[in-house]
Amino acid sequence: MNPHCLIVHGCPANTESAKHAETRTYDRHWIPWITRELTARGIPTTAPLMPHPWEPVYEEYLGAFAEYPVSEETILVGHSGGTAFLVRWLGDTKQVIKQLVLVAPWNIERDDPIKKAFYDFPIDPGIRSRVGSIVYFTSDNEKDDGKTSLHSFHSALGGTVLSLPGHGHYTLTDMGSEAFPELIDRIAGKS
C-alpha cells in the first residue's frame, strides 16, 4: 500500500464568514498548495472540511473524519486546532500511522467553554510508539500560547521540532505565501 495524506485544518477564532467558501480562511493558507504538490508527487492528499471549526466539537469531528480511511501508511497533518483533534484521535483509537506532522500546534483555550472541551484532554504518550515519525513546525514569532502548546505536545510525544523564522502561526498572512516547501520535504522524505 502506498502512503496517503490527510490534512486537518485549524479552528478559527470566530465564524469569520466561515460558512462561505469565498471568504473563509481556515482551510486555505498553505493547505491547497500542499494538497496539489503532494498529489503531484504521488502521495494522494485530502483536506476534509471539519464541521463548524469555529465551535469545534470532538464527537462531530469524529463523524466527519470517519469518512476517510487511515492505515499504517497514512500521513496525518494538522494545523493549529486540527493538531489537537489528531492527537486526541490517535490516543483514543490507538491507530498506527506512518507520520504525524503538527503545524503550529495548539491545545489551549481559556475563555470559550466549547473550545475548552475540544482542547482539554490527556495526551496519550503511547502515541509515540504507534507513529513512525512525529514532526512539529513552529516559529520564533509564534504566539506564547502556541509555544506552550508545542511544549505540551512535544513533552508527551517526543519528535522533531523545526522552527522556521518569521512564519508566525503558519497562516497566509504570517508566511506571506501559500508555498510551504519545508513541509513537502518532510513528508516526501527529503530532509
Backbone as JSON Lines, residues from 0, in Angstrom:
{"i":0,"aa":"M","n":[0.84,-1.18,0.0],"ca":[0.0,0.0,0.0],"c":[0.88,1.25,0.0]}
{"i":1,"aa":"N","n":[0.52,2.22,-0.8],"ca":[1.28,3.46,-0.9],"c":[0.81,4.47,0.15]}
{"i":2,"aa":"P","n":[1.71,5.38,0.55],"ca":[1.29,6.38,1.54],"c":[0.25,7.34,0.98]}
{"i":3,"aa":"H","n":[-0.59,7.84,1.85],"ca":[-1.53,8.9,1.52],"c":[-1.57,9.85,2.71]}
{"i":4,"aa":"C","n":[-2.07,11.05,2.46],"ca":[-2.01,12.11,3.47],"c":[-3.4,12.69,3.7]}
{"i":5,"aa":"L","n":[-3.71,12.94,4.97],"ca":[-4.92,13.66,5.38],"c":[-4.48,14.89,6.15]}
{"i":6,"aa":"I","n":[-5.06,16.04,5.79],"ca":[-4.75,17.3,6.46],"c":[-6.0,17.8,7.18]}
{"i":7,"aa":"V","n":[-5.86,18.08,8.48],"ca":[-6.97,18.64,9.25],"c":[-6.65,20.11,9.55]}
{"i":8,"aa":"H","n":[-7.49,20.98,9.03],"ca":[-7.3,22.43,9.18],"c":[-7.51,22.87,10.62]}
{"i":9,"aa":"G","n":[-7.19,24.13,10.86],"ca":[-7.31,24.71,12.19],"c":[-8.71,25.18,12.53]}
{"i":10,"aa":"C","n":[-8.81,25.78,13.7],"ca":[-10.08,26.27,14.25],"c":[-10.02,27.78,14.36]}
{"i":11,"aa":"P","n":[-10.73,28.5,13.51],"ca":[-10.67,29.96,13.57],"c":[-11.27,30.49,14.87]}
{"i":12,"aa":"A","n":[-10.82,31.68,15.24],"ca":[-11.28,32.29,16.49],"c":[-12.77,32.61,16.46]}
{"i":13,"aa":"N","n":[-13.31,32.88,15.27],"ca":[-14.74,33.17,15.14],"c":[-15.22,32.69,13.78]}
{"i":14,"aa":"T","n":[-16.46,32.94,13.47],"ca":[-17.01,32.4,12.22],"c":[-16.37,33.02,10.98]}
{"i":15,"aa":"E","n":[-15.77,34.19,11.09],"ca":[-15.06,34.86,10.0],"c":[-15.67,34.6,8.63]}
{"i":16,"aa":"S","n":[-16.98,34.66,8.55],"ca":[-17.7,34.34,7.32],"c":[-17.35,32.92,6.86]}
{"i":17,"aa":"A","n":[-17.11,32.06,7.83],"ca":[-16.58,30.72,7.57],"c":[-17.5,29.82,6.78]}
{"i":18,"aa":"K","n":[-18.75,30.13,6.73],"ca":[-19.68,29.27,6.02],"c":[-19.57,29.45,4.5]}
{"i":19,"aa":"H","n":[-18.9,30.48,4.06],"ca":[-18.84,30.78,2.63],"c":[-17.44,30.48,2.09]}
{"i":20,"aa":"A","n":[-17.36,29.65,1.09],"ca":[-16.07,29.22,0.52],"c":[-15.22,30.4,0.06]}
{"i":21,"aa":"E","n":[-15.86,31.47,-0.4],"ca":[-15.12,32.62,-0.91],"c":[-14.45,33.43,0.19]}
{"i":22,"aa":"T","n":[-14.99,33.39,1.39],"ca":[-14.49,34.28,2.44],"c":[-13.78,33.57,3.59]}
{"i":23,"aa":"R","n":[-13.97,32.28,3.74],"ca":[-13.33,31.59,4.87],"c":[-11.83,31.43,4.59]}
{"i":24,"aa":"T","n":[-11.07,31.33,5.67],"ca":[-9.62,31.17,5.52],"c":[-9.08,29.91,6.17]}
{"i":25,"aa":"Y","n":[-9.82,29.29,7.1],"ca":[-9.25,28.2,7.89],"c":[-8.78,27.02,7.05]}
{"i":26,"aa":"D","n":[-9.35,26.8,5.88],"ca":[-8.9,25.69,5.03],"c":[-8.03,26.19,3.88]}
{"i":27,"aa":"R","n":[-7.5,27.39,4.0],"ca":[-6.65,27.96,2.97],"c":[-5.19,27.9,3.44]}
{"i":28,"aa":"H","n":[-4.6,29.07,3.56],"ca":[-3.19,29.21,3.94],"c":[-2.33,28.36,3.0]}
{"i":29,"aa":"W","n":[-1.63,27.37,3.49],"ca":[-0.76,26.5,2.69],"c":[-1.44,25.19,2.3]}
{"i":30,"aa":"I","n":[-2.63,24.94,2.79],"ca":[-3.28,23.63,2.6],"c":[-3.57,23.3,1.14]}
{"i":31,"aa":"P","n":[-4.16,24.19,0.34],"ca":[-4.39,23.83,-1.07],"c":[-3.08,23.58,-1.83]}
{"i":32,"aa":"W","n":[-2.06,24.38,-1.55],"ca":[-0.77,24.22,-2.22],"c":[-0.16,22.86,-1.88]}
{"i":33,"aa":"I","n":[-0.13,22.51,-0.6],"ca":[0.42,21.22,-0.16],"c":[-0.36,20.07,-0.78]}
{"i":34,"aa":"T","n":[-1.68,20.19,-0.81],"ca":[-2.52,19.14,-1.39],"c":[-2.14,18.9,-2.85]}
{"i":35,"aa":"R","n":[-2.0,19.96,-3.62],"ca":[-1.62,19.83,-5.04],"c":[-0.22,19.24,-5.18]}
{"i":36,"aa":"E","n":[0.73,19.76,-4.4],"ca":[2.12,19.34,-4.53],"c":[2.33,17.88,-4.13]}
{"i":37,"aa":"L","n":[1.73,17.45,-3.04],"ca":[1.9,16.06,-2.62],"c":[1.23,15.11,-3.6]}
{"i":38,"aa":"T","n":[0.03,15.47,-4.06],"ca":[-0.67,14.63,-5.03],"c":[0.15,14.51,-6.3]}
{"i":39,"aa":"A","n":[0.76,15.6,-6.76],"ca":[1.61,15.56,-7.96],"c":[2.84,14.68,-7.76]}
{"i":40,"aa":"R","n":[3.26,14.5,-6.51],"ca":[4.42,13.65,-6.19],"c":[4.02,12.2,-5.88]}
{"i":41,"aa":"G","n":[2.77,11.87,-6.15],"ca":[2.32,10.5,-5.95],"c":[1.84,10.17,-4.56]}
{"i":42,"aa":"I","n":[1.6,11.19,-3.73],"ca":[1.05,10.98,-2.39],"c":[-0.35,11.59,-2.38]}
{"i":43,"aa":"P","n":[-1.37,10.77,-2.64],"ca":[-2.74,11.32,-2.65],"c":[-3.03,12.02,-1.33]}
{"i":44,"aa":"T","n":[-3.58,13.23,-1.44],"ca":[-3.78,14.07,-0.25],"c":[-5.19,14.63,-0.25]}
{"i":45,"aa":"T","n":[-5.81,14.57,0.91],"ca":[-7.16,15.08,1.09],"c":[-7.16,16.01,2.3]}
{"i":46,"aa":"A","n":[-7.91,17.09,2.17],"ca":[-8.06,18.05,3.28],"c":[-9.55,18.22,3.54]}
{"i":47,"aa":"P","n":[-10.13,17.33,4.34],"ca":[-11.57,17.41,4.58],"c":[-11.96,18.67,5.35]}
{"i":48,"aa":"L","n":[-13.17,19.15,5.09],"ca":[-13.71,20.26,5.86],"c":[-14.35,19.69,7.12]}
{"i":49,"aa":"M","n":[-13.92,20.18,8.24],"ca":[-14.46,19.72,9.51],"c":[-15.67,20.59,9.87]}
{"i":50,"aa":"P","n":[-16.63,20.02,10.61],"ca":[-17.86,20.76,10.91],"c":[-17.63,21.96,11.84]}
{"i":51,"aa":"H","n":[-18.21,23.07,11.47],"ca":[-18.13,24.37,12.17],"c":[-16.92,24.47,13.1]}
{"i":52,"aa":"P","n":[-15.71,24.6,12.53],"ca":[-14.48,24.62,13.33],"c":[-14.35,25.82,14.25]}
{"i":53,"aa":"W","n":[-15.13,26.85,14.07],"ca":[-15.09,28.0,14.97],"c":[-15.73,27.62,16.32]}
{"i":54,"aa":"E","n":[-16.51,26.53,16.35],"ca":[-17.06,25.96,17.59],"c":[-16.87,24.44,17.52]}
{"i":55,"aa":"P","n":[-15.61,23.96,17.56],"ca":[-15.35,22.55,17.31],"c":[-15.87,21.64,18.44]}
{"i":56,"aa":"V","n":[-16.47,20.55,18.02],"ca":[-16.94,19.53,18.96],"c":[-16.29,18.22,18.53]}
{"i":57,"aa":"Y","n":[-15.54,17.64,19.43],"ca":[-14.75,16.45,19.11],"c":[-15.6,15.34,18.48]}
{"i":58,"aa":"E","n":[-16.74,15.05,19.06],"ca":[-17.59,13.97,18.55],"c":[-18.07,14.25,17.12]}
{"i":59,"aa":"E","n":[-18.3,15.5,16.79],"ca":[-18.7,15.85,15.43],"c":[-17.52,15.71,14.46]}
{"i":60,"aa":"Y","n":[-16.33,16.07,14.92],"ca":[-15.14,15.87,14.1],"c":[-14.93,14.38,13.83]}
{"i":61,"aa":"L","n":[-15.18,13.55,14.86],"ca":[-15.05,12.1,14.69],"c":[-15.92,11.6,13.55]}
{"i":62,"aa":"G","n":[-17.15,12.04,13.51],"ca":[-18.07,11.62,12.46],"c":[-17.58,12.02,11.08]}
{"i":63,"aa":"A","n":[-17.09,13.24,10.95],"ca":[-16.59,13.71,9.65],"c":[-15.3,12.98,9.26]}
{"i":64,"aa":"F","n":[-14.42,12.76,10.22],"ca":[-13.12,12.14,9.95],"c":[-13.26,10.66,9.62]}
{"i":65,"aa":"A","n":[-14.31,10.01,10.13],"ca":[-14.52,8.58,9.91],"c":[-14.73,8.24,8.44]}
{"i":66,"aa":"E","n":[-15.05,9.23,7.63],"ca":[-15.26,9.0,6.19],"c":[-13.95,8.74,5.45]}
{"i":67,"aa":"Y","n":[-12.82,8.96,6.08],"ca":[-11.52,8.86,5.42],"c":[-10.73,7.7,6.01]}
{"i":68,"aa":"P","n":[-10.27,6.78,5.15],"ca":[-9.51,5.64,5.66],"c":[-8.14,6.05,6.2]}
{"i":69,"aa":"V","n":[-7.77,5.44,7.31],"ca":[-6.47,5.66,7.92],"c":[-5.82,4.29,8.11]}
{"i":70,"aa":"S","n":[-4.54,4.18,7.73],"ca":[-3.82,2.91,7.84],"c":[-2.39,3.18,8.31]}
{"i":71,"aa":"E","n":[-1.6,2.13,8.34],"ca":[-0.19,2.26,8.72],"c":[0.6,3.11,7.74]}
{"i":72,"aa":"E","n":[0.05,3.36,6.56],"ca":[0.72,4.17,5.54],"c":[0.21,5.6,5.48]}
{"i":73,"aa":"T","n":[-0.63,5.98,6.42],"ca":[-1.22,7.32,6.41],"c":[-0.28,8.33,7.05]}
{"i":74,"aa":"I","n":[-0.23,9.5,6.44],"ca":[0.47,10.66,6.98],"c":[-0.62,11.63,7.42]}
{"i":75,"aa":"L","n":[-0.64,11.97,8.7],"ca":[-1.62,12.91,9.22],"c":[-0.93,14.25,9.47]}
{"i":76,"aa":"V","n":[-1.53,15.32,8.95],"ca":[-1.01,16.67,9.13],"c":[-2.12,17.5,9.74]}
{"i":77,"aa":"G","n":[-1.79,18.2,10.81],"ca":[-2.76,19.1,11.43],"c":[-2.21,20.5,11.51]}
{"i":78,"aa":"H","n":[-3.1,21.47,11.38],"ca":[-2.72,22.87,11.55],"c":[-3.48,23.44,12.74]}
{"i":79,"aa":"S","n":[-2.79,24.09,13.64],"ca":[-3.38,24.79,14.77],"c":[-4.32,23.86,15.54]}
{"i":80,"aa":"G","n":[-5.6,24.2,15.65],"ca":[-6.55,23.38,16.39],"c":[-6.73,21.99,15.82]}
{"i":81,"aa":"G","n":[-6.47,21.81,14.54],"ca":[-6.54,20.48,13.93],"c":[-5.53,19.53,14.53]}
{"i":82,"aa":"T","n":[-4.44,20.07,15.08],"ca":[-3.43,19.22,15.72],"c":[-4.01,18.57,16.97]}
{"i":83,"aa":"A","n":[-4.8,19.32,17.73],"ca":[-5.41,18.78,18.94],"c":[-6.34,17.62,18.59]}
{"i":84,"aa":"F","n":[-7.14,17.81,17.55],"ca":[-8.04,16.72,17.15],"c":[-7.24,15.46,16.81]}
{"i":85,"aa":"L","n":[-6.2,15.6,15.99],"ca":[-5.43,14.43,15.57],"c":[-4.76,13.72,16.74]}
{"i":86,"aa":"V","n":[-4.19,14.47,17.66],"ca":[-3.53,13.85,18.81],"c":[-4.56,13.13,19.69]}
{"i":87,"aa":"R","n":[-5.68,13.76,19.91],"ca":[-6.73,13.12,20.71],"c":[-7.24,11.85,20.01]}
{"i":88,"aa":"W","n":[-7.48,11.94,18.69],"ca":[-7.96,10.8,17.91],"c":[-6.96,9.65,17.94]}
{"i":89,"aa":"L","n":[-5.69,9.95,17.78],"ca":[-4.67,8.9,17.83],"c":[-4.63,8.24,19.21]}
{"i":90,"aa":"G","n":[-4.8,9.02,20.26],"ca":[-4.83,8.46,21.6],"c":[-6.05,7.59,21.83]}
{"i":91,"aa":"D","n":[-7.18,8.01,21.32],"ca":[-8.42,7.25,21.51],"c":[-8.46,5.96,20.69]}
{"i":92,"aa":"T","n":[-8.0,6.03,19.45],"ca":[-8.13,4.88,18.54],"c":[-6.96,3.91,18.61]}
{"i":93,"aa":"K","n":[-5.8,4.38,19.1],"ca":[-4.57,3.57,19.13],"c":[-4.12,3.19,17.71]}
{"i":94,"aa":"Q","n":[-4.51,3.98,16.72],"ca":[-4.17,3.72,15.32],"c":[-2.67,3.88,15.09]}
{"i":95,"aa":"V","n":[-2.11,2.98,14.31],"ca":[-0.71,3.05,13.87],"c":[-0.7,3.82,12.55]}
{"i":96,"aa":"I","n":[0.2,4.8,12.44],"ca":[0.32,5.57,11.2],"c":[1.8,5.76,10.85]}
{"i":97,"aa":"K","n":[2.02,6.2,9.63],"ca":[3.38,6.42,9.13],"c":[4.02,7.67,9.73]}
{"i":98,"aa":"Q","n":[3.27,8.79,9.72],"ca":[3.86,10.06,10.16],"c":[2.77,10.99,10.69]}
{"i":99,"aa":"L","n":[3.14,11.78,11.69],"ca":[2.28,12.81,12.25],"c":[3.04,14.13,12.17]}
{"i":100,"aa":"V","n":[2.44,15.11,11.51],"ca":[3.05,16.43,11.39],"c":[2.09,17.45,12.01]}
{"i":101,"aa":"L","n":[2.59,18.17,13.01],"ca":[1.79,19.17,13.7],"c":[2.35,20.55,13.38]}
{"i":102,"aa":"V","n":[1.56,21.33,12.64],"ca":[1.98,22.66,12.2],"c":[1.32,23.69,13.1]}
{"i":103,"aa":"A","n":[2.15,24.49,13.78],"ca":[1.66,25.48,14.74],"c":[0.68,24.82,15.7]}
{"i":104,"aa":"P","n":[1.13,23.77,16.41],"ca":[0.22,23.03,17.27],"c":[-0.45,23.92,18.32]}
{"i":105,"aa":"W","n":[-1.7,23.55,18.64],"ca":[-2.48,24.36,19.57],"c":[-3.36,23.46,20.41]}
{"i":106,"aa":"N","n":[-3.35,23.69,21.74],"ca":[-4.26,22.96,22.62],"c":[-4.67,23.78,23.83]}
{"i":107,"aa":"I","n":[-4.78,25.08,23.64],"ca":[-5.12,25.97,24.76],"c":[-6.36,26.78,24.42]}
{"i":108,"aa":"E","n":[-7.29,26.83,25.34],"ca":[-8.44,27.73,25.26],"c":[-8.79,28.13,26.67]}
{"i":109,"aa":"R","n":[-8.86,29.41,26.9],"ca":[-9.11,29.89,28.24],"c":[-10.56,30.36,28.45]}
{"i":110,"aa":"D","n":[-11.2,30.89,27.41],"ca":[-12.45,31.6,27.59],"c":[-13.69,30.87,27.09]}
{"i":111,"aa":"D","n":[-13.61,30.2,25.96],"ca":[-14.77,29.6,25.31],"c":[-14.99,28.17,25.82]}
{"i":112,"aa":"P","n":[-16.11,27.88,26.49],"ca":[-16.31,26.54,27.05],"c":[-16.4,25.44,25.97]}
{"i":113,"aa":"I","n":[-16.91,25.75,24.8],"ca":[-16.99,24.75,23.72],"c":[-15.58,24.38,23.26]}
{"i":114,"aa":"K","n":[-14.75,25.39,23.01],"ca":[-13.38,25.11,22.59],"c":[-12.57,24.48,23.71]}
{"i":115,"aa":"K","n":[-12.83,24.9,24.94],"ca":[-12.1,24.31,26.08],"c":[-12.36,22.8,26.14]}
{"i":116,"aa":"A","n":[-13.6,22.39,25.91],"ca":[-13.93,20.95,25.9],"c":[-13.2,20.23,24.75]}
{"i":117,"aa":"F","n":[-13.01,20.91,23.64],"ca":[-12.32,20.33,22.49],"c":[-10.83,20.14,22.77]}
{"i":118,"aa":"Y","n":[-10.22,21.12,23.42],"ca":[-8.77,21.11,23.66],"c":[-8.34,20.43,24.96]}
{"i":119,"aa":"D","n":[-9.25,20.24,25.88],"ca":[-8.88,19.73,27.2],"c":[-9.0,18.2,27.24]}
{"i":120,"aa":"F","n":[-7.87,17.52,27.03],"ca":[-7.84,16.06,27.07],"c":[-6.42,15.63,27.45]}
{"i":121,"aa":"P","n":[-6.28,14.45,28.04],"ca":[-4.94,13.96,28.36],"c":[-4.25,13.45,27.08]}
{"i":122,"aa":"I","n":[-3.0,13.82,26.91],"ca":[-2.24,13.36,25.75],"c":[-1.69,11.96,26.05]}
{"i":123,"aa":"D","n":[-1.99,11.01,25.18],"ca":[-1.55,9.63,25.34],"c":[-0.09,9.5,24.9]}
{"i":124,"aa":"P","n":[0.85,9.32,25.82],"ca":[2.26,9.2,25.43],"c":[2.54,7.94,24.59]}
{"i":125,"aa":"G","n":[1.62,6.98,24.6],"ca":[1.79,5.78,23.79],"c":[1.71,6.04,22.3]}
{"i":126,"aa":"I","n":[1.24,7.22,21.92],"ca":[1.18,7.57,20.5],"c":[2.56,7.45,19.87]}
{"i":127,"aa":"R","n":[3.59,7.87,20.6],"ca":[4.95,7.86,20.03],"c":[5.36,6.47,19.56]}
{"i":128,"aa":"S","n":[4.85,5.4,20.18],"ca":[5.22,4.04,19.76],"c":[4.39,3.55,18.58]}
{"i":129,"aa":"R","n":[3.33,4.29,18.22],"ca":[2.46,3.87,17.12],"c":[2.6,4.75,15.88]}
{"i":130,"aa":"V","n":[3.52,5.71,15.94],"ca":[3.72,6.63,14.82],"c":[5.18,6.52,14.36]}
{"i":131,"aa":"G","n":[5.37,6.34,13.06],"ca":[6.73,6.21,12.53],"c":[7.6,7.41,12.84]}
{"i":132,"aa":"S","n":[7.09,8.61,12.61],"ca":[7.82,9.83,12.97],"c":[6.85,10.94,13.3]}
{"i":133,"aa":"I","n":[7.28,11.81,14.2],"ca":[6.48,12.96,14.62],"c":[7.32,14.21,14.38]}
{"i":134,"aa":"V","n":[6.73,15.17,13.67],"ca":[7.43,16.42,13.34],"c":[6.51,17.59,13.71]}
{"i":135,"aa":"Y","n":[7.11,18.62,14.3],"ca":[6.39,19.84,14.66],"c":[7.01,21.0,13.9]}
{"i":136,"aa":"F","n":[6.15,21.88,13.39],"ca":[6.62,23.14,12.81],"c":[6.16,24.27,13.72]}
{"i":137,"aa":"T","n":[7.1,25.11,14.13],"ca":[6.81,26.29,14.93],"c":[7.62,27.44,14.37]}
{"i":138,"aa":"S","n":[7.58,28.57,15.04],"ca":[8.31,29.74,14.56],"c":[8.75,30.6,15.73]}
{"i":139,"aa":"D","n":[9.76,31.4,15.47],"ca":[10.25,32.31,16.51],"c":[9.2,33.36,16.88]}
{"i":140,"aa":"N","n":[8.3,33.68,15.96],"ca":[7.3,34.69,16.25],"c":[5.89,34.09,16.41]}
{"i":141,"aa":"E","n":[5.83,32.82,16.82],"ca":[4.56,32.19,17.18],"c":[4.05,32.82,18.48]}
{"i":142,"aa":"K","n":[2.75,32.82,18.68],"ca":[2.16,33.35,19.92],"c":[2.6,32.51,21.12]}
{"i":143,"aa":"D","n":[2.59,33.12,22.3],"ca":[3.01,32.42,23.52],"c":[2.19,31.15,23.76]}
{"i":144,"aa":"D","n":[0.87,31.2,23.56],"ca":[0.04,30.0,23.75],"c":[0.42,28.9,22.76]}
{"i":145,"aa":"G","n":[0.85,29.29,21.58],"ca":[1.32,28.3,20.6],"c":[2.62,27.65,21.06]}
{"i":146,"aa":"K","n":[3.5,28.44,21.63],"ca":[4.76,27.88,22.15],"c":[4.49,26.95,23.33]}
{"i":147,"aa":"T","n":[3.54,27.33,24.19],"ca":[3.16,26.48,25.31],"c":[2.53,25.18,24.81]}
{"i":148,"aa":"S","n":[1.69,25.28,23.8],"ca":[1.06,24.09,23.21],"c":[2.11,23.15,22.63]}
{"i":149,"aa":"L","n":[3.05,23.71,21.9],"ca":[4.14,22.9,21.32],"c":[4.86,22.14,22.43]}
{"i":150,"aa":"H","n":[5.19,22.83,23.5],"ca":[5.9,22.2,24.61],"c":[5.07,21.05,25.2]}
{"i":151,"aa":"S","n":[3.78,21.27,25.34],"ca":[2.89,20.25,25.9],"c":[2.89,18.98,25.03]}
{"i":152,"aa":"F","n":[2.7,19.16,23.73],"ca":[2.7,18.01,22.82],"c":[4.07,17.34,22.77]}
{"i":153,"aa":"H","n":[5.12,18.13,22.63],"ca":[6.46,17.57,22.48],"c":[6.9,16.84,23.75]}
{"i":154,"aa":"S","n":[6.56,17.38,24.92],"ca":[6.92,16.71,26.17],"c":[6.29,15.33,26.27]}
{"i":155,"aa":"A","n":[5.06,15.2,25.81],"ca":[4.35,13.91,25.9],"c":[4.73,12.95,24.78]}
{"i":156,"aa":"L","n":[5.01,13.48,23.58],"ca":[5.15,12.62,22.4],"c":[6.56,12.53,21.82]}
{"i":157,"aa":"G","n":[7.43,13.46,22.19],"ca":[8.76,13.48,21.57],"c":[8.63,13.9,20.11]}
{"i":158,"aa":"G","n":[9.68,13.66,19.34],"ca":[9.66,14.02,17.92],"c":[10.63,15.13,17.6]}
{"i":159,"aa":"T","n":[10.59,15.57,16.38],"ca":[11.5,16.59,15.86],"c":[10.78,17.93,15.77]}
{"i":160,"aa":"V","n":[11.38,18.97,16.36],"ca":[10.82,20.32,16.3],"c":[11.61,21.13,15.29]}
{"i":161,"aa":"L","n":[10.9,21.71,14.32],"ca":[11.52,22.6,13.34],"c":[10.94,23.99,13.52]}
{"i":162,"aa":"S","n":[11.8,24.97,13.71],"ca":[11.37,26.35,13.88],"c":[11.82,27.16,12.68]}
{"i":163,"aa":"L","n":[10.86,27.65,11.91],"ca":[11.16,28.46,10.74],"c":[10.96,29.93,11.1]}
{"i":164,"aa":"P","n":[11.99,30.75,10.97],"ca":[11.87,32.15,11.37],"c":[10.82,32.9,10.56]}
{"i":165,"aa":"G","n":[10.07,33.75,11.28],"ca":[9.12,34.64,10.64],"c":[7.86,33.98,10.09]}
{"i":166,"aa":"H","n":[7.56,32.75,10.47],"ca":[6.38,32.05,9.96],"c":[5.16,32.18,10.87]}
{"i":167,"aa":"G","n":[5.31,32.82,12.04],"ca":[4.19,33.06,12.93],"c":[3.38,31.82,13.23]}
{"i":168,"aa":"H","n":[2.08,31.91,12.97],"ca":[1.15,30.79,13.23],"c":[0.86,30.01,11.93]}
{"i":169,"aa":"Y","n":[1.73,30.16,10.97],"ca":[1.65,29.43,9.7],"c":[0.33,29.7,8.97]}
{"i":170,"aa":"T","n":[-0.04,30.98,8.98],"ca":[-1.18,31.43,8.18],"c":[-0.62,32.15,6.97]}
{"i":171,"aa":"L","n":[-1.47,32.35,5.98],"ca":[-1.04,33.05,4.77],"c":[-0.51,34.44,5.11]}
{"i":172,"aa":"T","n":[-1.18,35.12,6.02],"ca":[-0.73,36.46,6.42],"c":[0.66,36.41,7.05]}
{"i":173,"aa":"D","n":[0.9,35.44,7.93],"ca":[2.19,35.35,8.61],"c":[3.3,34.89,7.68]}
{"i":174,"aa":"M","n":[2.99,33.95,6.78],"ca":[4.01,33.37,5.91],"c":[4.27,34.22,4.66]}
{"i":175,"aa":"G","n":[3.25,34.95,4.23],"ca":[3.4,35.77,3.03],"c":[3.32,34.97,1.74]}
{"i":176,"aa":"S","n":[3.04,33.69,1.85],"ca":[2.96,32.81,0.67],"c":[2.21,31.55,1.07]}
{"i":177,"aa":"E","n":[1.57,30.91,0.11],"ca":[0.96,29.61,0.42],"c":[1.94,28.46,0.19]}
{"i":178,"aa":"A","n":[3.09,28.74,-0.37],"ca":[4.12,27.71,-0.57],"c":[4.74,27.34,0.78]}
{"i":179,"aa":"F","n":[4.9,26.05,1.0],"ca":[5.46,25.55,2.26],"c":[6.36,24.36,1.9]}
{"i":180,"aa":"P","n":[7.49,24.65,1.22],"ca":[8.36,23.57,0.74],"c":[8.98,22.73,1.85]}
{"i":181,"aa":"E","n":[9.18,23.31,3.02],"ca":[9.76,22.56,4.13],"c":[8.84,21.4,4.56]}
{"i":182,"aa":"L","n":[7.55,21.62,4.48],"ca":[6.6,20.56,4.79],"c":[6.63,19.47,3.72]}
{"i":183,"aa":"I","n":[6.7,19.88,2.47],"ca":[6.83,18.89,1.37],"c":[8.07,18.04,1.61]}
{"i":184,"aa":"D","n":[9.19,18.67,1.93],"ca":[10.44,17.93,2.14],"c":[10.29,16.93,3.28]}
{"i":185,"aa":"R","n":[9.63,17.3,4.36],"ca":[9.47,16.38,5.49],"c":[8.58,15.19,5.13]}
{"i":186,"aa":"I","n":[7.51,15.46,4.41],"ca":[6.58,14.4,4.05],"c":[7.17,13.5,2.95]}
{"i":187,"aa":"A","n":[7.82,14.12,1.97],"ca":[8.38,13.37,0.85],"c":[9.72,12.72,1.22]}
{"i":188,"aa":"G","n":[10.22,12.98,2.43],"ca":[11.41,12.32,2.92],"c":[12.73,12.88,2.42]}
{"i":189,"aa":"K","n":[12.76,14.18,2.09],"ca":[13.98,14.77,1.57],"c":[14.83,15.41,2.65]}
{"i":190,"aa":"S","n":[14.31,15.53,3.87],"ca":[15.12,16.11,4.95],"c":[14.75,15.51,6.27]}
